[in-house]
Amino acid sequence: MKLVTNSSLLMGVCLSVSAVQAQAQSDNAPEEIIVAANRIEQSLSTVLAATTVINKEAIRQSSAQNLAGLLAGVPGMQFSPSGGQGAQTSLFMRGTESDHTLILVDGVQMTTNSGPAGRLEFIPLDQIERIEIVRGPRSSVYGSEAIGGVINIITKPNVQEDFSGSVSLMAGTENSSNANIGLQGRVGNTALSLNASSRETDGIDNSERGSADDDGYENDSFSLSLSHQFGERFSLSSTYSSFDAESDYDDGVVDTDSQQISTTVSAAFTEQWDSSLIFEQFEEDNMDAGAFGLTNSSTENTKLSWQNTYTFDASNLLSFGVDHQEQELRYSTFGALQTDTSRDNDGVYAVYIRETGPLDFTLSLRNDDNERFGNHSTGSIAIGSNFSESVRAWVSYGTAFKAPNLIDLYVDFPSFFFFANPNLKPETAESLELSLQADALGATWQFNVFRNDIDDLISSDATFTSLANIQEARIDGMEATVSSSVAGWQLDAALTLLDHENRGTGVNLLRRPEQTLSLNVAREFGAFDFAVNLLAQNEHLDIDPVSFGSSTVGGFGVVNLIAGYRINDEIGLRLRIGNLFDKEYQIVDGFNTQDRTAQLSLNYTF
């Protein structure tokens, strides 16, 4: 199979990292909890899905410049930035389309109804307390978009102390700077936190074409969270986050203003039955002033959910709920005519979880009633077993879908003889996955093998004057991860292998490398710590930005160095040197990436 034979060398590198002189990891680490998998709190070790959780300390230690840089080492995740900081960045999770991953901020769906997925390049790391990643279909829990998986970005901290805070300052190459302040505290049963930051950089020349000048980036962000416990049975929590970003590109500028709000009222009606009523709203205004004129788009998504969890006993749990969502888009640009602006969607779902020997299983079902295309049902089943204390395996099958966006449905371009199609159907997918997890040779290992068949993909029809559900794709993949502590060194490696094609043409999908390797080596020496990480990808197909024909972008390997020094318990310094060996490479054909960079940050906690 091409998926394996083309990558034997990379596999050998990845798997040999921790097979030498490995030591057993400590079993005293606290149990990790994840919510994103099934919209309820679960132990990470019991979830029958491929998951990754990144906490605040890991984000701080990474000194990453943006969210894509932080997540690039996660298995199954491939990013395609069209330039430096603030440039449009596409995510292809497990090789699926860039709008096939559901992006949530505090549970709020960041769907831009103009087409692109949530703008990951604009979400500031300073706001983020925790990131939960679930790879694989989740439409049977969330509805549209979760074909490749779900990323839940959490800004609300777990406030324990009466009062605490932090201040961080950063300066670096390209006249980059960042300032952040975070405050949090608790008075009785009430907790409050806020975070504000400002980042700017002169940037790089994003594109080989157009004006040969640096394309700057600015981002001001703010987040606020409040929670209160009313006795033992009732609680109220609310989060608000926003960013105002301005990103230059050759001969143009993009100004994006986004805000998300979520309010939850929870009640424990009985010892077995917990219930929550959740209001969510996402708004984004985007102005793109380019060489061809001004484009304005305004998105507003409002969602009301009722979620319930009923615990039968220690081994059996049922989660169920209903969602009502309203989506609206207002779009204007040269030559565009909008025929409608909104649609509604009602969803009902249920998740049954059984955790007991010899077999654990999770079953989820959902039905969405969409104003535009009617009813659509999805489902998922996963069965797992612990073969011993150190070996666990599971297999899953799931269906998923992506609803057509409002531009494809409602926006005509008569000046260019191109018209929307209000009769578009959802893009659909079926996925089968097998996972094996083991503790052996002093390391933790995980292997995930999956197949994803995607049908009814939306593309231009045969006349090139409209859109239709005419394409199909198949994606086979494997993810291998290993983590170990060797003589005081922490070693982590992840290898992603993909074999994918457009089944209508037999050609590989664009901008999706078949081999991606990430490797991180870290150690502490008293008050000093440092880490070296590597990201490597092989070549992939793309589109020539001049001829618009097929092109190939070469593979690359980039090394970053991060070092930290704790002056005392409150003050620390961190230095990050990105692209240590000043590698010249591209990810998107015709668009530049950053040369060697350096950032020095000062962090103070109180």
Secondary structure by P-SEA (a helix, b strand, c coil): cccccccaaaaaaaaaccccccccccccccbbbbcccccccccccccccccccccaaaaaaaccccccccccccccbbbbbccccccbbbbbccccccccbbbbcccccccccccccccccccccccccbbbbbccccccccccccccbbbbbbcccccccccccbbbbbbbccbbbbbbbbbbcccccbbbbbbbbcccccccccccccccbbbbbbbbbbbbbbbbbcccccbbbbbbbbbbbbbbcccbbbbbbbbbbbbbbbbcccccbbbbbbbbbbbbbbbbbcccbbbbbbbbbbbbbbbbbbbccccbbbbbbbbbbbbbbbbbccccccccccbbbbbbbbbbbbbcccccbbbbbbccccccccbbbbbbbbbbbcccccbbbbcccccccccccccccccccccccbbbbcccccccccccbbbbbbbcccbbbbbbbbbbbbccccccccccccccccbbbbbbbbbbbbbbbcccbbbbbbbbbbbcccccccccccccccbbbbbbbccccccccbbbbbbbbcbbbbbccccccbbbbbbbbbbbbbbbbccccccbbbbbbccccbbbbbcccccccccbbbbbbbbbcc
